[in-house]
Amino acid sequence: MADFIAHIDELYDQKKQDEVFEELKKVADSRDIEVLWRLCRAYYEQSELAKDNKELKKENLDKALDIVSKMKGLGVEHWAHHKWNAIVLSGMSTLIPLSEFQNKMKNAHLIKEEALKSLELKPKDPTVLHLLGRWCFNVPKKGFFGTFAGFAGAPTSTFDEALNFFLQANEIEPTVRNSLFIGDTYVQLGQKDNAKAWYKKAADLPFFGPVQEGFHDEALKKFAEL
């Protein structure tokens, strides 16, 4: 199995996500957590490609969540289970209507708990740090978790907390998405010069695939508007 994992990682590093997905689906019955979290990642990435197709997005997230449950069922305390539970639940949160605020709040708390647990088991994971940054960024925003401000048990955070997580992620692995969110956070903090600088950094970073291309184009657009 070690050779198979190495092969999958090599394909992934070569940006051959479609091949990775097809290869992993062949071993979907595996009980090896190293195989399972990579398969979970593949389904999550498929959900991101679905964009506005909510049905297809949910279908892939449901499959990813099933794999998370399978990882948990192995009875092994592993960072991957907590990390991918947090990431998949974050994706699911976009499908929960604001009218279901109790479910949305419960989901929000669980996302943060799982992300922090993952960091405890695997410190300095840039993906998890970015996720926590997005969690903190969304909490005070009107129209997201911020809608529930004042309700008992509502999540709380600040844009300064979001910026701290984003900057930590950037120190480890600069990405278009993370740099874009740093720019967005500086906008929320009223620091337009810093925001513009980070939008420029986001636009200058290399990107691959339609999802990253979307972040790149968004960064260019926001840079031009400031």
C-alpha positions in Angstrom: 0.0 0.0 0.0 2.9 2.3 0.6 3.9 2.2 -3.1 0.3 2.9 -4.0 0.2 6.0 -1.7 3.5 7.2 -3.2 2.0 6.8 -6.7 -1.1 8.8 -5.7 1.0 11.6 -4.2 3.2 11.7 -7.3 0.1 12.1 -9.5 -1.3 14.7 -7.2 1.9 16.7 -7.2 1.8 16.6 -11.0 -1.7 18.2 -10.9 -3.3 15.0 -12.3 -6.4 15.2 -10.0 -8.6 13.3 -12.4 -6.3 10.3 -12.4 -5.9 10.5 -8.7 -9.7 10.4 -8.3 -10.1 7.4 -10.6 -7.3 5.4 -8.9 -8.6 6.1 -5.4 -12.1 5.0 -6.3 -10.7 1.6 -7.2 -9.7 1.1 -3.5 -12.7 2.8 -1.9 -13.3 -0.3 0.3 -9.9 0.2 1.9 -9.6 0.6 5.7 -6.3 2.3 5.4 -6.7 5.9 6.7 -3.9 7.1 4.4 -6.0 6.0 1.4 -9.3 7.2 2.9 -8.3 10.8 3.6 -6.9 11.1 0.1 -10.2 9.8 -1.3 -12.1 12.2 1.0 -10.0 15.0 -0.4 -10.7 13.9 -3.9 -14.5 14.0 -3.4 -14.2 17.4 -1.7 -12.3 18.8 -4.6 -15.0 17.4 -6.9 -17.6 19.3 -4.8 -15.6 22.5 -5.4 -15.7 22.0 -9.1 -19.4 21.7 -9.0 -19.7 25.4 -8.2 -23.3 26.4 -8.5 -24.6 22.9 -9.1 -25.9 22.4 -5.5 -27.1 18.9 -6.2 -23.8 17.7 -7.5 -22.0 19.6 -4.8 -24.0 17.9 -2.1 -23.6 14.5 -3.7 -19.8 14.7 -3.5 -19.8 16.2 0.0 -22.1 13.4 1.2 -19.7 10.8 -0.2 -16.8 12.7 1.5 -18.7 12.8 4.8 -19.3 9.0 4.5 -15.5 8.5 4.2 -15.0 10.8 7.3 -17.4 8.5 9.2 -15.5 5.4 8.0 -12.2 7.0 9.2 -13.7 7.7 12.6 -15.0 4.1 12.7 -11.4 2.8 12.5 -10.9 3.8 16.1 -7.6 5.5 15.4 -6.9 9.0 16.7 -5.6 10.6 13.5 -5.3 14.2 12.4 -6.9 13.4 9.0 -10.2 12.4 10.4 -10.6 15.7 12.3 -9.2 17.8 9.4 -11.4 16.5 6.7 -14.5 16.4 9.0 -13.9 20.2 9.5 -13.3 20.8 5.8 -16.3 18.8 4.6 -18.6 20.3 7.2 -17.5 23.7 6.1 -18.5 22.9 2.6 -21.8 21.5 3.9 -22.4 24.8 5.7 -22.9 26.6 2.5 -25.9 24.4 1.7 -27.6 25.0 5.1 -30.2 27.8 4.7 -30.0 30.7 7.1 -33.5 29.9 8.2 -32.0 26.8 9.9 -29.9 28.9 12.2 -29.7 26.3 15.0 -28.2 23.7 12.7 -25.9 26.3 11.1 -24.7 27.4 14.6 -24.1 23.8 15.7 -22.2 23.1 12.4 -20.1 26.2 12.9 -19.0 25.2 16.4 -18.2 21.6 15.3 -16.1 22.9 12.3 -13.9 25.0 14.7 -13.6 22.1 17.3 -12.5 19.6 14.6 -10.0 22.1 13.0 -8.4 22.9 16.4 -8.2 19.1 17.2 -6.5 18.5 13.8 -4.0 21.3 14.6 -3.3 19.7 18.0 -2.4 16.4 16.3 -0.6 18.0 13.3 0.6 21.6 14.0 1.2 24.1 11.3 -1.1 22.6 8.7 -1.6 25.5 6.3 -4.9 24.1 5.0 -6.4 23.9 8.5 -5.0 27.4 9.5 -6.6 28.8 6.4 -9.9 27.0 7.3 -9.8 28.6 10.7 -9.1 32.0 9.2 -12.2 31.6 7.0 -14.2 30.5 10.0 -13.2 33.6 11.9 -13.7 35.8 8.8 -17.3 34.5 8.3 -18.4 34.8 11.9 -18.6 38.6 12.1 -19.9 39.0 8.5 -23.5 40.0 8.1 -25.4 37.4 6.2 -23.4 34.4 7.5 -22.8 33.4 11.1 -23.0 37.1 12.0 -26.8 36.9 11.3 -27.1 35.1 14.7 -25.3 37.6 16.8 -27.2 38.0 20.1 -28.5 34.4 20.0 -27.4 32.2 22.9 -24.6 30.0 21.8 -23.8 32.0 18.7 -20.2 31.7 17.5 -18.0 34.8 18.0 -14.8 36.0 16.4 -13.1 39.0 14.8 -11.4 40.0 11.6 -8.2 40.4 13.5 -8.4 36.7 14.5 -9.0 35.7 10.9 -6.0 37.7 9.8 -3.8 36.0 12.3 -4.7 32.5 11.0 -4.4 33.6 7.3 -0.9 35.1 7.9 0.2 31.9 9.7 -1.0 29.8 6.7 0.8 32.2 4.3 4.1 31.7 6.2 3.9 28.0 5.6 2.4 27.9 2.1 1.4 30.9 0.1 -1.6 30.3 -2.1 -3.9 32.3 -4.3 -6.9 31.5 -2.2 -5.3 32.4 1.1 -3.7 35.6 -0.2 -7.1 36.6 -1.6 -8.7 36.2 1.8 -5.9 38.2 3.5 -6.8 41.0 1.1 -10.5 40.6 1.9 -9.7 40.7 5.6 -7.8 43.9 5.3 -10.7 45.4 3.4 -13.0 44.6 6.4 -10.4 46.2 8.7 -10.4 49.4 6.6 -6.8 48.9 5.4 -7.2 49.4 1.7 -3.5 49.8 0.9 -2.7 46.4 2.5 -5.7 44.8 0.8 -4.5 46.0 -2.6 -1.0 44.7 -1.9 -2.4 41.2 -1.0 -4.7 41.1 -4.0 -1.6 41.8 -6.1 0.2 39.0 -4.4 -2.7 36.6 -5.0 -2.8 37.5 -8.7 0.9 37.0 -9.1 1.0 33.5 -7.5 0.8 30.5 -9.8 -2.5 28.7 -10.0 -3.9 25.5 -11.4 -7.4 24.4 -12.4 -10.8 26.3 -12.6 -11.2 26.7 -8.9 -7.8 28.4 -8.4 -8.3 30.3 -11.6 -11.6 31.7 -10.2 -9.7 33.0 -7.1 -7.0 34.5 -9.4 -9.6 36.3 -11.4 -11.3 37.6 -8.3 -8.1 38.9 -7.0 -7.4 40.8 -10.2 -10.9 42.3 -10.2 -10.6 43.4 -6.6 -7.1 44.8 -7.1 -8.4 46.9 -10.0 -11.4 48.2 -8.0 -9.3 49.5 -5.1 
